């Protein structure tokens, strides 16, 4: 049986360009992901990686991804998976400016039946989006659990 898509909607009180930057900049990703190094080649087929030290202090790839579509500052679609990305799902990020906020809709779907990251992402996306919202609106964020 196919896993249901994970869909999250948030409203962020910031200009659309700032919200976009929050998703694609090294600095915002380093803040949101507690120091992780983020690399992004923002074109179809471009690589996305989050990496940093493992528990043993040695370099470790946390997440591997590939850009499918990018239309700044309103759409980013990519596939990604934990570690080396052997098992991947798809993410579609849609940004829609409103009067005083940006509507952010994240859809994480196309799950492999055996993807162990499903439950982790169901819990993780609200945390990540809340940390980004707080960062964009206040200039600081909170530590993950």
RASUL-V917860 format. One line per field, one symbol per residue. ss: DSSP state (A for helix, B for strand, O for the rest). phi: phi as a letter, one per 30 degrees, with the letter a starting at -180 (. if undefined). burial: + if it has 16 or more other C-alpha atoms within 10 Angstrom, else -. Layout:
ss->???
phi->???
burial->???
//
This chain:
ss->OOOOOBBBBBBBOOOAAAAAAAAAOAAAAAAAOOOOBBBBOOOOOOBBBBBBBOOOOOBBBBBBBBBBBBBOOOBBBBBBBBOOOOOOBBBBBBBBBOOOOBBBBBBBBOOOOOOOAAAAAAAAAAAAAAAAAAAAAAOOOOOOO
phi->.ddddcbbbbccdadedddeeddcddddddddchjddcbbcdaeiddbbcblddddidebddbbbbdcbbbdcbbbbacaadididbbbcbccccbdbebacdcccccbhddecdddedddeddeeddddddeddddbibbcddd
burial->----++---+++++-+-+++++++-++++-+++-++++++-+----++++++-------+++++++++++--+++++++++++-+-+++++++++-+---+++++++++++-----++------++++++++++++----+----
//
